[in-house]
């Protein structure tokens, strides 16, 4: 098993789970210098659970139902991996947002709200 290096721990990286390419480009446009974005549709693409700890936060698209199940993603993170990685959800309706909150997602936004608040998240997670 490989262990994360100090250099890897200091990298500023986020995860975005979505298939919406246009929205991804909007997020990329807000990405500050020095930050990296990992665009995925399956948590297992990132590697073992300890590799998930290297990311600052996850943006999770609640409008996805064909490619992945957002509820299953949060359950996998919180129950299977027992990771408290901040998860900020976007899209979806009130019912799925309520279910995500009950499953311990951190916050839910509509797409435009997320784009407005995302620069603040980059600032707060800039440690």
C-alpha positions as CSV (number, residue, x, y, z in Angstrom):
1,X,0.0,0.0,0.0
2,X,1.4,3.4,-0.9
3,X,1.1,6.2,1.6
4,X,0.3,9.8,0.7
5,X,3.3,12.1,0.7
6,X,3.5,15.5,2.4
7,X,3.6,17.0,-1.0
8,X,0.3,15.3,-2.0
9,X,-1.3,16.4,1.2
10,X,-0.5,20.1,0.5
11,X,-2.0,20.1,-3.0
12,X,-5.3,22.0,-3.3
13,X,-7.7,19.6,-5.0
14,X,-11.4,19.3,-5.3
15,X,-13.7,16.5,-6.6
16,X,-16.6,17.2,-8.9
17,X,-19.1,14.4,-9.6
18,X,-21.2,15.4,-12.6
19,X,-21.7,14.7,-16.3
20,X,-22.7,18.3,-17.1
21,X,-19.8,19.5,-19.2
22,X,-21.1,23.1,-19.5
23,X,-21.4,23.4,-15.8
24,X,-17.9,21.9,-15.4
25,X,-16.5,24.6,-17.6
26,X,-18.1,27.3,-15.4
27,X,-16.5,25.7,-12.3
28,X,-13.2,25.5,-14.0
29,X,-13.5,29.2,-14.8
30,X,-13.7,29.9,-11.0
31,X,-10.8,27.6,-10.1
32,X,-8.0,29.8,-8.5
33,X,-4.4,29.3,-9.5
34,X,-2.8,26.4,-7.8
35,X,-6.0,24.4,-7.4
36,X,-6.7,21.1,-9.3
37,X,-10.0,19.6,-10.1
38,X,-10.8,15.9,-10.4
39,X,-13.9,15.3,-12.5
40,X,-15.3,11.9,-11.9
41,X,-18.5,9.8,-12.1
42,X,-17.5,7.1,-9.6
43,X,-15.8,7.5,-6.2
44,X,-13.7,4.4,-6.9
45,X,-11.9,6.3,-9.7
46,X,-10.0,8.1,-7.0
47,X,-8.4,5.1,-5.5
48,X,-8.5,3.8,-1.9
49,X,-10.2,5.6,0.9
50,X,-7.0,7.3,2.2
51,X,-6.6,9.0,-1.2
52,X,-10.0,10.6,-0.7
53,X,-8.6,12.3,2.4
54,X,-6.3,14.4,0.1
55,X,-9.2,16.4,-1.3
56,X,-10.5,19.6,0.2
57,X,-14.2,19.0,-0.7
58,X,-16.6,17.3,-3.1
59,X,-19.2,19.0,-5.4
60,X,-22.0,16.5,-6.0
61,X,-24.6,16.9,-8.8
62,X,-28.0,15.8,-7.5
63,X,-29.5,15.9,-11.0
64,X,-27.5,12.7,-11.8
65,X,-29.6,9.6,-11.8
66,X,-28.5,7.7,-14.9
67,X,-24.7,7.8,-14.3
68,X,-24.5,7.5,-10.5
69,X,-26.8,7.6,-7.5
70,X,-25.9,10.7,-5.4
71,X,-27.4,9.1,-2.3
72,X,-25.2,6.1,-2.7
73,X,-22.2,8.3,-3.1
74,X,-22.8,10.1,0.2
75,X,-23.6,6.7,1.9
76,X,-20.3,5.3,0.6
77,X,-18.3,8.2,1.9
78,X,-20.0,8.5,5.3
79,X,-20.9,4.9,6.1
80,X,-18.5,2.7,4.2
81,X,-15.4,4.8,4.2
82,X,-16.3,6.9,7.3
83,X,-14.9,10.0,5.8
84,X,-16.0,13.5,6.8
85,X,-15.0,15.1,3.5
86,X,-17.1,18.2,3.0
87,X,-19.8,17.4,0.4
88,X,-21.5,20.4,-1.2
89,X,-24.5,19.3,-3.4
90,X,-26.0,21.2,-6.3
91,X,-29.2,20.8,-8.3
92,X,-31.9,18.3,-7.5
93,X,-35.3,19.0,-6.0
94,X,-36.3,19.6,-2.4
95,X,-36.9,15.9,-1.7
96,X,-33.4,14.7,-2.8
97,X,-31.8,17.7,-1.0
98,X,-33.6,16.7,2.2
99,X,-32.4,13.1,1.8
100,X,-28.9,14.2,1.2
101,X,-28.9,16.3,4.4
102,X,-30.3,13.4,6.4
103,X,-27.4,11.3,4.9
104,X,-25.0,14.0,6.2
105,X,-24.2,16.0,3.1
106,X,-22.9,19.4,4.3
107,X,-24.9,21.9,2.1
108,X,-27.2,21.9,-0.9
109,X,-27.4,24.7,-3.5
110,X,-29.0,25.4,-6.8
111,X,-26.5,25.6,-9.6
112,X,-26.3,29.4,-9.6
113,X,-26.0,29.7,-5.9
114,X,-23.1,27.2,-6.0
115,X,-21.3,29.3,-8.6
116,X,-21.7,32.4,-6.5
117,X,-20.5,30.8,-3.3
118,X,-17.7,28.7,-4.7
119,X,-15.0,31.4,-4.6
120,X,-15.7,31.6,-0.8
121,X,-15.1,27.9,-0.5
122,X,-11.8,28.2,-2.3
123,X,-10.8,30.9,0.1
124,X,-11.9,29.0,3.2
125,X,-10.2,25.7,2.1
126,X,-7.0,27.4,1.0
127,X,-5.0,26.1,4.0
